[in-house]
Amino acid sequence: MVVADAGNLTRAAKILHASQSTISLHIKSLEKELDVCLFLRTPKGMELTPEGGALREKALDILDSVEKMESAAHDLRGDVSGSARVGLQTSPVYLRTPQLTKCIKENYPGLNLQFAQNQTWAMRREVVGRSLEGGFFYSVDVPEDVKGILLDNTVLRVVGPASWQAKMEEAKWEDLAKLPWIWTPSECSFSQKLNEKFHLLGLEASKSMTADSEEAHNALVRSEHGVTVMRDDEAREGEASGSFYIWPGGYLEVGLYFGFHKQRVADPVVKALIDCVEKVWKCE
């Protein structure tokens, strides 16, 4: 399941905390046992065969049945226990992880939280694939692949090196487009929001490089390689340290969501997570 959702062994190994060779051997063993080829090995990664896709649907049905049985057992016992795997796509402090942990300990002491860091787009795949009970992610639109609770609208600031203040302070979007941009992967909500903005203005940004982590963007801006967008709090911190200049001409917004599998709304573990996430974020 995880390999099918991740699309390649590298990502699957990271999610499962196992070596690629171990996962590959497990797949081969399963294919031998079932006498069916489950995956095609392509240059782009692992691709389900038609037979593999059909069996994946059967496996999802089995997982649904198991989860319903576990949910019923929890209800009979009257408690919530076990492990809750939660994905984090950005700073744990920004996501109020310490407050979430405190709420779970106080209200659901039998629940063991396990946090996993990953990118937004990978997070949603893992929630859909049931590798996670829930996860935080950004989205430009209301998500359709998972059930999502909107927690906040995250403000994104255009940020450049502090030494670029003179070329940025009076700049319009047209001027910003000509500067070298440190872009994010196409699956990233920040990238999608920027593309949307530039497209509406009939502009095309000068993309000098792409980086898929906030740490990389932070370091590249500090090293004067270009401009980018980042969370308002992160931008303010860099500005206070004298490393960043925040463009005063505007900002963008993306939704911050907590998501979980659509068919797990009644799962006691998922319900406990939702309860505490909503309390911490004071959702209406």
C-alpha positions in Angstrom: 0.0 0.0 0.0 2.7 2.5 1.0 4.8 1.8 -2.1 1.8 2.2 -4.3 0.9 5.6 -2.7 4.6 6.8 -2.6 5.4 5.8 -6.1 8.9 4.7 -5.5 11.0 2.7 -3.0 13.0 5.7 -1.7 9.9 7.5 -0.4 8.3 4.3 0.8 11.5 3.4 2.8 11.4 6.7 4.5 7.8 6.4 5.5 8.1 2.8 6.7 11.6 3.3 8.3 12.9 0.3 6.5 15.6 -0.3 3.9 14.7 -0.3 0.2 16.1 -3.8 -0.2 13.8 -5.1 2.6 10.8 -3.6 1.0 11.8 -4.9 -2.4 12.2 -8.4 -1.0 8.8 -8.2 0.7 7.2 -7.2 -2.6 8.9 -10.1 -4.5 7.8 -12.5 -1.7 4.2 -11.2 -1.9 4.2 -11.5 -5.8 5.5 -15.1 -5.5 2.9 -16.0 -2.9 0.0 -14.5 -4.9 1.5 -15.6 -8.3 0.8 -12.1 -9.6 3.0 -9.2 -10.8 2.0 -6.3 -8.6 4.4 -3.6 -9.8 6.2 -2.4 -12.9 9.7 -1.1 -12.2 10.1 2.0 -14.4 12.7 4.8 -14.5 10.3 7.0 -12.7 9.6 4.5 -9.9 7.1 1.8 -9.0 3.9 1.6 -11.0 1.0 -0.7 -10.1 0.0 -3.2 -12.8 -3.7 -3.6 -13.5 -3.7 -6.7 -11.4 -1.9 -4.8 -8.6 -4.4 -2.0 -8.8 -7.3 -4.4 -8.5 -5.7 -6.1 -5.5 -5.0 -2.7 -3.9 -8.7 -2.0 -3.9 -9.3 -5.4 -2.2 -6.6 -4.5 0.4 -8.3 -1.2 1.1 -11.6 -3.0 1.8 -9.8 -5.3 4.2 -8.2 -2.3 6.0 -11.6 -0.7 6.3 -13.0 -3.8 7.9 -10.0 -4.1 10.3 -10.3 -0.4 11.3 -14.1 -0.8 11.9 -13.4 -3.8 14.1 -10.7 -1.9 16.1 -13.1 1.0 16.4 -15.8 -1.3 17.8 -13.4 -2.8 20.2 -12.4 0.7 21.5 -16.1 1.5 22.0 -16.7 -1.7 23.9 -13.7 -0.9 26.2 -14.8 2.7 26.6 -11.2 4.0 26.1 -8.9 5.4 23.5 -5.5 3.7 23.3 -2.8 2.7 20.9 -0.7 4.8 18.6 -1.6 7.9 16.6 0.7 8.8 13.7 0.6 12.5 12.9 2.3 14.1 10.0 4.0 17.6 10.3 4.8 19.5 7.1 6.4 22.5 8.8 7.7 23.9 12.2 6.2 21.9 15.1 6.0 25.2 17.1 4.0 26.8 14.3 1.7 23.8 14.2 1.2 24.0 18.0 2.5 20.5 18.5 3.5 21.1 22.2 -0.1 22.2 22.9 -1.5 19.2 21.0 0.7 16.8 22.9 -0.4 18.3 26.2 -4.1 18.0 25.2 -3.7 14.4 24.2 -1.9 13.5 27.5 -4.6 15.2 29.6 -7.6 13.9 27.8 -6.4 10.6 26.2 -3.6 9.3 28.3 -3.7 5.9 26.6 -2.8 7.4 23.3 0.8 7.4 22.1 1.6 10.2 19.6 4.1 9.5 16.9 5.2 12.5 14.8 6.6 12.3 11.3 8.0 15.2 9.3 7.3 15.4 5.5 6.3 17.7 2.7 2.7 18.8 2.3 2.1 16.8 -0.9 3.6 13.6 0.6 1.6 14.1 3.7 -1.7 13.9 1.9 -0.6 10.7 0.1 0.3 9.1 3.4 -3.1 10.0 4.9 -4.9 8.6 1.9 -2.7 5.5 2.1 -3.4 5.1 5.9 0.3 5.4 6.8 -0.9 8.3 9.1 -3.9 8.8 11.3 -3.8 12.5 10.5 -1.5 15.2 9.2 -1.1 18.9 8.8 -0.8 20.3 5.3 -1.2 23.5 3.2 -3.7 23.7 0.3 -4.8 26.4 -2.1 -8.3 24.8 -2.4 -10.5 22.7 -0.2 -8.9 19.2 -0.4 -10.9 16.5 -2.1 -8.6 13.5 -1.5 -8.8 13.7 2.3 -11.2 15.1 4.9 -9.7 18.4 6.0 -10.3 20.9 8.8 -9.3 24.4 7.9 -7.2 25.7 10.9 -5.9 29.0 9.6 -5.0 31.0 6.5 -1.2 31.1 6.5 0.2 34.4 5.3 3.1 34.2 2.9 5.6 37.0 2.5 7.9 37.7 -0.4 11.4 37.7 1.1 14.8 38.6 -0.3 18.2 39.1 1.2 18.5 42.2 3.4 21.1 43.6 1.0 18.4 43.7 -1.7 16.2 46.2 0.0 16.9 49.0 -2.5 15.8 46.9 -5.4 12.7 45.5 -3.6 11.2 48.3 -1.5 9.6 50.1 -4.5 9.1 47.0 -6.6 5.8 46.0 -8.2 5.0 42.4 -9.1 6.3 43.1 -12.6 9.7 44.0 -11.1 9.7 41.0 -8.7 9.1 38.7 -11.6 12.5 39.7 -13.1 14.4 38.9 -9.9 15.9 35.3 -9.5 13.3 33.2 -7.7 14.0 30.2 -5.5 10.9 28.1 -6.4 9.2 25.2 -4.8 8.2 21.9 -6.5 5.0 22.0 -8.6 3.1 19.9 -6.0 3.7 22.5 -3.3 0.9 24.9 -2.4 3.3 27.9 -2.3 4.3 27.2 -5.9 0.7 26.8 -7.0 -0.2 30.1 -5.3 2.7 32.0 -6.9 1.9 30.5 -10.3 -1.7 31.6 -9.9 -0.7 35.2 -9.0 1.8 35.6 -11.8 -0.6 34.1 -14.3 -3.4 36.5 -13.3 -1.0 39.4 -13.9 0.2 37.9 -17.2 3.7 37.5 -15.9 6.3 34.8 -15.7 8.7 34.6 -12.8 12.4 34.1 -13.4 12.9 30.7 -11.7 16.6 30.3 -11.0 16.4 27.1 -8.8 14.0 24.8 -7.0 14.3 23.7 -3.4 11.8 21.4 -1.5 12.5 22.4 2.1 12.0 25.5 4.2 15.5 25.2 5.6 17.0 25.3 2.0 14.9 28.4 1.1 16.0 30.1 4.2 19.7 29.4 3.6 19.5 30.3 -0.1 17.9 33.7 0.6 20.5 34.4 3.3 23.2 33.5 0.8 21.7 36.1 -1.7 20.7 33.6 -4.3 17.3 35.0 -4.9 13.8 35.8 -3.5 11.1 33.4 -2.3 7.9 33.2 -0.2 7.8 32.0 3.3 5.5 32.1 6.3 5.0 35.5 7.9 6.5 34.4 11.3 9.5 32.9 9.6 10.1 36.0 7.5 9.7 38.3 10.5 12.3 36.3 12.4 14.8 36.6 9.6 14.1 40.3 9.3 14.7 40.8 13.0 18.1 39.0 12.7 19.1 41.3 9.8 19.1 38.5 7.2 15.9 39.1 5.3 14.1 42.0 3.7 10.3 41.6 3.5 8.7 43.1 0.4 6.1 45.6 1.6 3.9 45.4 -1.5 1.6 42.6 -0.5 1.2 39.0 0.5 -0.4 35.7 -0.4 -2.4 33.2 1.6 -2.8 29.4 1.6 -5.0 27.3 3.8 -3.5 25.4 6.7 -5.4 22.1 7.2 -5.5 19.1 9.5 -6.5 16.1 7.4 -7.5 12.5 7.9 -8.9 9.7 5.8 -12.5 10.2 4.8 -13.5 6.7 6.0 -11.9 7.1 9.4 -14.1 9.8 10.8 -15.6 7.4 13.4 -12.2 5.9 14.4 -11.7 6.7 18.1 -8.1 7.5 17.6 -8.8 9.9 14.7 -11.7 11.4 16.7 -9.3 12.0 19.7 -6.9 13.8 17.3 -9.7 15.9 15.8 -10.9 16.8 19.3 -7.5 18.1 20.5 -6.6 19.8 17.2 -9.8 21.7 17.3 -9.3 22.6 21.0 -5.7 23.8 20.4 -6.7 25.8 17.3 -10.0 26.8 18.7 -11.9 25.9 15.5 -15.5 27.0 15.3 
